[in-house]
Amino acid sequence: MGLLVEKEIRAFQLKNKALVCPVCATDEERADDDVEKIVAEDVIHDTPPMECVRCRKKIK
């Protein structure tokens, strides 16, 4: 039996495809099952750098 390891969440992708960093995400957005969670292992193929729509920080 293996251990469950929780992955680090890099961002939340909202229904309107906007990205929000974990610091700016509200409790409702974190709990919503329709919001996609982008974790550290996910590969994003966007040419422009990803940034939070609220604080404008680059999402690594």
Backbone torsions as a table, in degrees:
resi	resn	phi	psi	omega
1	MET	NA	129.6	-177.5
2	GLY	-93.5	166.0	177.5
3	LEU	-89.2	144.1	175.0
4	LEU	-86.5	127.7	179.5
5	VAL	-115.1	124.3	179.3
6	GLU	-78.5	131.5	-178.1
7	LYS	-85.4	149.0	178.4
8	GLU	-73.3	129.4	179.7
9	ILE	-88.7	123.0	179.6
10	ARG	-85.9	-37.6	-176.2
11	ALA	-162.8	165.8	173.3
12	PHE	-116.2	129.0	177.0
13	GLN	-99.4	116.0	-176.2
14	LEU	-76.7	174.8	-178.3
15	LYS	-61.4	-30.0	-179.9
16	ASN	-89.0	15.8	177.3
17	LYS	70.4	8.3	176.0
18	ALA	-78.0	146.9	179.0
19	LEU	-102.1	136.8	179.3
20	VAL	-128.3	132.5	179.5
21	CYS	-72.4	159.7	-178.8
22	PRO	-60.5	-26.6	179.8
23	VAL	-70.4	-39.7	-176.7
24	CYS	-86.7	-15.0	-177.3
25	ALA	-67.5	136.8	178.5
26	THR	-80.7	166.8	178.7
27	ASP	-63.3	-35.4	178.9
28	GLU	-65.8	-40.1	179.1
29	GLU	-67.4	-37.1	178.9
30	ARG	-67.0	-35.4	-176.4
31	ALA	-86.2	-16.6	-176.5
32	ASP	-71.0	128.0	179.7
33	ASP	-75.4	-19.6	179.8
34	ASP	-79.2	-15.6	179.3
35	VAL	-83.3	125.5	-179.5
36	GLU	-80.6	133.1	177.9
37	LYS	-97.8	125.0	178.4
38	ILE	-99.3	115.7	-176.4
39	VAL	-97.6	171.1	-173.7
40	ALA	-60.7	-30.2	-177.0
41	GLU	-83.3	-13.0	-179.8
42	ASP	-67.7	138.7	177.7
43	VAL	-99.4	125.4	179.7
44	ILE	-106.9	126.9	-176.9
45	HIS	-103.7	44.5	176.7
46	ASP	-93.9	135.3	176.8
47	THR	-73.6	-44.0	175.2
48	PRO	-75.0	149.5	179.1
49	PRO	-66.0	145.2	179.1
50	MET	-75.7	138.5	175.4
51	GLU	-143.4	153.1	179.9
52	CYS	-69.1	136.5	-179.8
53	VAL	-74.7	-14.5	-177.8
54	ARG	-97.4	-50.7	-176.4
55	CYS	-102.0	-8.2	177.5
56	ARG	65.1	19.0	175.0
57	LYS	-81.8	147.2	179.5
58	LYS	-71.1	133.3	178.2
59	ILE	-91.6	120.8	-176.0
60	LYS	-88.4	NA	NA
